[in-house]
């Protein structure tokens, strides 16, 4: 999409690029924190659906980084927009679903919580 659409080359909006970059970095960090909070809640409440939601929320937050990059490219025209896509892809790869998280949410922290410590 970024290769097909022409970028708006506006030098006055370079501050917008940095604001979007900071928003992307904050989303990257918040995705990990929110996922851990929701996974902990899923284990305590024994709800595997909540664990699935934790991963979906984390993926969506990482995907929003890529959307910020698209906006940065279309509005500002700065050629470093691809950094957003790299950060988004890295975040999605880091949030690879773990089977132990889903099993812990289904069984509670009992057996699977002690198994991780072995």
C-alpha positions in Angstrom: 0.0 0.0 0.0 2.8 2.4 0.8 4.4 1.8 -2.6 1.2 2.5 -4.5 -0.1 5.6 -2.6 1.8 8.8 -2.9 3.0 10.2 0.4 2.3 13.8 1.4 5.6 15.5 1.7 5.0 18.1 4.4 8.0 19.3 6.4 5.8 21.0 9.0 4.5 17.7 10.2 7.7 16.1 11.3 6.6 16.4 14.9 3.6 14.2 14.0 6.0 11.5 12.9 7.7 11.6 16.3 4.4 11.6 18.1 3.2 8.5 16.2 6.6 6.8 16.8 6.2 7.4 20.6 2.6 6.1 20.4 3.9 3.0 18.7 6.6 2.4 21.3 4.1 2.9 24.1 1.7 0.4 22.4 4.5 -2.1 22.0 5.2 -2.0 25.8 1.6 -1.8 26.8 0.8 -4.9 24.7 3.1 -7.0 26.9 1.8 -5.6 30.1 -1.8 -6.0 29.2 -1.3 -9.5 27.9 0.4 -10.6 31.2 -2.3 -9.0 33.3 -5.1 -10.7 31.3 -3.2 -14.1 31.4 -2.9 -13.8 35.1 -6.6 -13.1 35.4 -7.4 -16.0 33.1 -5.4 -18.4 35.3 -7.0 -17.1 38.5 -10.5 -17.3 37.1 -9.8 -20.5 35.2 -11.2 -19.1 31.9 -9.3 -20.2 28.7 -11.4 -17.7 26.7 -9.8 -14.9 28.6 -6.4 -16.2 27.7 -7.4 -16.2 24.1 -8.6 -12.7 24.4 -5.2 -11.7 26.0 -3.4 -12.8 22.8 -5.9 -11.1 20.5 -5.6 -7.8 22.4 -1.8 -8.1 22.2 -1.8 -8.8 18.5 -4.2 -5.9 17.9 -2.0 -3.5 19.8 1.0 -4.6 17.8 -1.0 -4.2 14.6 -1.9 -0.7 15.6 1.8 0.2 15.4 1.8 -0.7 11.7 -1.2 1.4 11.2 0.6 4.3 12.9 3.4 3.8 10.4 1.0 3.9 7.4 -0.5 7.1 8.8 3.0 8.5 9.3 3.9 7.7 5.7 0.8 9.1 4.1 0.7 12.3 6.1 4.3 13.2 6.7 6.1 11.5 3.8 9.1 10.7 6.0 10.9 7.6 4.5 11.6 6.0 7.9 8.0 4.8 8.2 9.2 1.2 7.7 10.5 1.2 11.3 6.9 1.0 12.4 6.3 -2.1 10.3 9.5 -3.7 11.7 8.4 -2.9 15.3 4.9 -4.3 14.7 6.2 -7.5 13.1 8.7 -8.0 16.0 5.9 -7.5 18.5 3.6 -10.0 16.8 6.4 -12.6 16.7 7.2 -12.0 20.4 3.5 -12.7 21.3 3.5 -16.2 19.9 0.8 -18.1 21.8 2.1 -20.5 24.4 0.3 -23.8 25.0 1.2 -23.7 28.7 -0.7 -20.4 29.1 -3.9 -21.9 27.8 -3.4 -25.1 29.8 -2.8 -23.1 32.9 -5.9 -21.1 32.3 -7.9 -24.3 31.9 -6.5 -26.1 34.9 -5.7 -23.2 37.2 -2.2 -22.6 38.6 -2.0 -25.9 40.3 -0.4 -28.6 38.2 0.9 -26.4 35.4 2.2 -23.7 37.7 4.5 -26.3 39.4 5.4 -27.9 36.1 7.0 -24.7 34.8 9.3 -24.5 37.8 10.8 -28.0 37.1 
